[in-house]
Amino acid sequence: MIQFLNAATGTATTAEMLMSFLPMILIIVFMIILIYLPQKRQDKKDAAMRSSIEIGDKVTTIGGIVGIVCAIADKDDTIVIETGSDRTKIRFRRSAISSVEKLDTGKDSKSTPVKK
């Protein structure tokens, strides 16, 4: 009530003006922390996943198509995948890949013999 009367008379001090903007500033900082930073982290993680795609990896596109990578074209940033038993080949942009399952190279620690 006192702030309202001071604002009406035009004698609001700098501290009072700062206190009136403080909740808005805190909301903006909270929104940046809550929304922007986790999204930025996720974008970096997705970019790293898409750049690590290799031939033979099993990929799923954002449209739900599942296939195995058979060719990678670096110059135009596309990937060719084989789908189904009829080995249909489809070309996609890297940005259309939503998940990657790495091919199994057979380097499991369980399969190596133990020396005695």
BELKAQUI-V506982 format. One record per pair of residues at least 24 apart in sequence whose ideal C-beta (glycine too) atoms are under 10 Angstrom apart, sorted by the first residue. I is the first residue (numbers start at 0). J is the second residue. Records with the same first field share a line. If there is no record, write none. Layout:
I->J, J
This chain:
45->94, 96, 97, 98
46->93, 94
48->93, 96, 97, 98, 99
49->76, 78, 92, 93, 94, 95, 96, 97, 99
50->93
51->99, 101
52->78, 80, 93, 96, 99, 101
53->99, 101, 102
54->78, 79, 102
55->101, 102, 103, 104
56->80, 96, 99, 100, 101, 102
57->98, 99, 100, 101, 102
58->91, 93, 95, 96, 97, 98, 99, 100
59->96, 97, 98, 99, 100
60->89, 91, 92, 95, 96, 97, 98
61->91, 94, 95, 96, 97, 98
62->91, 95, 97
63->97
64->89, 91, 95, 97
65->98, 100
66->91
67->100, 102
68->96, 99, 102
